[in-house]
Amino acid sequence: MKLQQNQLYKKDDDYIRIVELARLAVSYKTMKDPVAGEGTTHLVTKKEFCRLIKGAELLDYEP
């Protein structure tokens, strides 16, 4: 799987969207409703992000 900016994942009741993708880090936003776009932004390493989205479903969503 290749990470790309603006990808949207659904894990349990939360949605996770990649906001900014760097070489070694990922900035992502967790939300309850992807249409509203309100949520908190987090900055983690790519390795931590991949562990976070393990078992999550990649959605076909265009913001």
C-alpha positions as CSV (number, residue, x, y, z in Angstrom):
1,M,0.0,0.0,0.0
2,K,1.3,3.5,-0.9
3,L,0.5,6.4,1.4
4,Q,-0.8,9.5,-0.4
5,Q,-2.0,12.9,0.8
6,N,-5.7,13.2,1.4
7,Q,-6.3,9.5,1.8
8,L,-9.2,8.7,4.1
9,Y,-9.3,5.7,6.4
10,K,-12.2,4.4,8.6
11,K,-11.2,2.7,11.8
12,D,-13.9,1.7,14.2
13,D,-16.0,4.9,14.6
14,D,-13.3,7.4,13.6
15,Y,-12.1,8.6,10.3
16,I,-8.4,9.3,9.7
17,R,-7.2,11.6,6.8
18,I,-3.6,12.2,5.8
19,V,-3.1,16.0,5.8
20,E,0.6,16.2,5.0
21,L,3.0,13.5,4.0
22,A,6.8,14.0,4.4
23,R,9.7,11.6,3.9
24,L,9.7,10.3,7.5
25,A,6.6,11.9,9.1
26,V,2.8,12.0,8.6
27,S,0.5,14.7,9.7
28,Y,-3.1,13.3,10.0
29,K,-6.4,14.4,11.3
30,T,-8.9,12.3,13.2
31,M,-12.6,13.1,12.8
32,K,-16.0,11.7,13.6
33,D,-17.5,13.1,10.4
34,P,-15.4,13.4,7.3
35,V,-17.8,15.8,5.6
36,A,-17.6,18.4,8.4
37,G,-13.8,18.1,8.6
38,E,-13.6,19.0,12.2
39,G,-11.1,17.1,14.3
40,T,-7.6,17.1,15.8
41,T,-4.3,17.0,13.9
42,H,-1.4,14.8,15.0
43,L,2.2,14.4,13.8
44,V,3.8,11.0,13.9
45,T,6.4,9.0,12.1
46,K,5.4,6.9,9.1
47,K,6.0,3.7,11.1
48,E,3.7,4.8,13.9
49,F,1.0,5.8,11.3
50,C,1.2,2.5,9.6
51,R,0.6,0.8,13.0
52,L,-2.3,3.1,13.6
53,I,-4.1,2.3,10.4
54,K,-3.5,-1.4,10.6
55,G,-6.9,-3.0,10.2
56,A,-8.5,0.2,8.9
57,E,-10.4,0.5,5.6
58,L,-9.2,2.8,2.9
59,L,-12.2,4.8,1.6
60,D,-12.8,6.3,-1.9
61,Y,-13.5,9.8,-0.8
62,E,-12.6,13.1,-2.5
63,P,-12.6,16.1,-0.3
